[in-house]
């Protein structure tokens, strides 16, 4: 079982930037990703990255967010620029898909609040 711990959340004004980090307890070679859940909404995909570095982004964040990973340091990152109020959510780190393509390991989440 992989332990994932997110950090870097906080409050920022619209147009600002934040960088989220996710520290894994062990070396990971499988796909990792970021999800988010806004109040009253279902959890949604933000971005994923494979071990080879192939990335996927939700249309709502494409061009504003950048996912990256440092496998040697067991870290996953999400650089968020030009933040919008609709980006307000709890952001979760995830790792390693199961057979039905859902992620098996999840962090506890970090709050991101974007205000006008």
Buried (B, 14 or more C-beta within 10 A) or exposed (E): EBEBEBEBBEEBEBEBEBBBBBBBEEEBEEBBBBBBBBEEEEBEBBBBBBEEEEBBBBEBBEEBBBBBBEBEEBBBBBBBBEBBEEBBBBBBBBBBBEEEEEBEBBBEBBEBBBEE
